[in-house]
């Protein structure tokens, strides 16, 4: 394990998901496969999410679009909608991404995503 990358990953995880459902989702897997958690933190957050090529807002909007396209990643979608709000995205920006995905990922996937978004938005109030 690259200790510096792991520490950067932990810092990035906290910045994006700290104290919220995304962090809990990562940590709950430690009982099943701690190596997966370490890889997620070191590689997913320390190597990929911490890159400077795009800002965290853009990164979260891209992840939201990907979750909608998959159609079966609703827990991850909720975590990333929450994260997007945390890093400065507006509800309207998120809604626009979900609406756009109706064309590319299908109306059913967009409809399901809007329901997830509503739940997250309601929890934020």
Residue pairs with C-beta under 8 A, 6 or more apart in sequence:
1 38
1 42
2 42
2 46
5 42
5 43
5 46
5 47
6 38
6 41
6 42
6 46
7 46
8 45
8 46
8 50
9 40
9 41
9 42
9 43
9 44
9 45
9 46
9 47
9 49
9 50
10 41
10 45
10 46
11 50
12 45
12 46
12 49
12 50
13 22
13 23
13 26
13 41
13 45
13 49
14 23
15 56
15 87
16 22
16 45
16 49
16 56
16 60
16 83
16 86
16 87
17 23
17 25
17 26
17 79
17 82
17 83
17 86
20 79
20 82
20 83
20 86
21 75
21 78
21 79
21 82
22 79
22 80
22 82
22 83
25 75
25 76
25 79
26 37
26 40
26 41
27 37
29 36
29 37
29 40
30 37
49 56
49 59
54 62
56 87
56 88
57 84
57 87
57 88
57 89
57 93
60 80
60 83
60 84
60 87
60 89
61 84
61 89
61 93
61 94
61 97
63 76
63 80
64 77
64 80
64 81
64 84
64 94
64 97
64 98
64 113
65 97
65 100
65 101
65 105
66 73
67 73
67 74
67 76
67 77
67 80
67 113
68 77
68 97
68 98
68 101
68 105
68 109
68 110
68 113
69 101
69 104
69 105
69 109
71 105
71 106
71 108
71 109
71 112
74 112
74 116
77 113
77 116
78 116
78 119
78 120
81 94
81 116
81 117
81 120
82 120
82 123
82 124
84 93
84 94
85 91
85 94
85 120
85 124
91 117
91 121
94 117
95 114
95 117
98 110
98 113
98 114
98 117
99 110
101 109
101 110
101 113
102 109
102 110
102 111
